């Protein structure tokens, strides 16, 4: 009984670590900049026509080193990126979306 309990506890502990890793996306596994150094820019995104388009845009933008978060609004056809301006530029983030097939331009910095 005691051995079964310890094995169950170990499985729960490992599963907990696995869950924490599962939530860490590509943007999360980079060194984070301080909140004061972070910048947010909103982009107008073209050619988003279906529910999977925002996923492609988010993944493309998150692939730029220095980007820590991206929120895509399908209805408004916009994306808001949070990034470290010492490591990424708005032009690089827009280019990543454009290269994925969804032309992006800065609408608010």
N, C-alpha and C positions, 0 to 999 in steps of 0.2 A: 504494500500500500504506500509506504513512504517513498519507495523507489519510483512508483508510478506518479506520485505527486511531484517529485523533483523533475521527472522527465516532462510532465505537463507544464510545470513552471518554466523550464528551459525553452520549451516550444513557444510559450506565450512571450517570453523575453525576446527570442529570436524573431518572432512574428512582429513584435513591436518595433524592432530595429528595421525590419524589412519594410514596414509601413512608412517609417520615417524616410527611408531611402526612396520609396516609390513616389513620394510627394516632391522630391527634389528633382525639378526639371533641369534642362540644359542651362537655363539662366541662373539657377540657384547654385550650381557647382563652381561658380567663379568667385574669386575674392570680392566681397562686398565693399563698396565705398561707404563712407559715412553719409548719413542722411543729408547733411548740409551740402555735400558735394554732388548729390544727385540732381539731375535735371529732368523735367518732363516736357515732352513735345507731343502735340497732337498732329496727326497726319490725315489727309483726305485720301481714301483708298478707292480706286476704280476697279471695275469688273467683278465685284463681289456679287454673285447671283444666287448662291445656294448656302445652305447651313454649314458646309464644310470649308467654304472659302475663308472664313475668319480663323479657322484652325491653321490653315496653311500660312496666312499672313502672320499670325502670332508666332508660329514656329520659325518662320524666316527671320523675323525681327529679333526674336530671342537668340538666334544663332550669331548675332553680332557681338563680339567680345565687348563687355562693359554694360550691356543691356541687362537690367535686373528684373524688369516686369513689363508686360505688354497686355493692355486690355483693348479688345476689339469690339466695337459697337456695329453690328451688322445693319441694323435699321438706319443708323446715321451715316453708315459707310465711312467710319473713322477708326483710327487706332491711336491710343495714347501710350507712349513708351517712356519708361523711367530708366535713366541710364547715367553712367559716370562720364561727364564730358571730357575727362582726361583720357578716356579709353575709347570713346565712340563719338561720332558726330551725327547730327540729324540727317545729313546727306548719306552717310553709310547705312543708316537704318532704313531710309527711304529706298535706297538702292537694293537692299536685301529683299524688300517687298516687291519692288519692280522686277527684279531678277526671277522672283517666284511666279511672275505673271500678273501681279496686281500693282499697277503703277501707283506710287504714293508721292504726295507733296505735302510740305509743311503748311499747316493752317494756323497753328498757334504754338509759340515757343514759350 
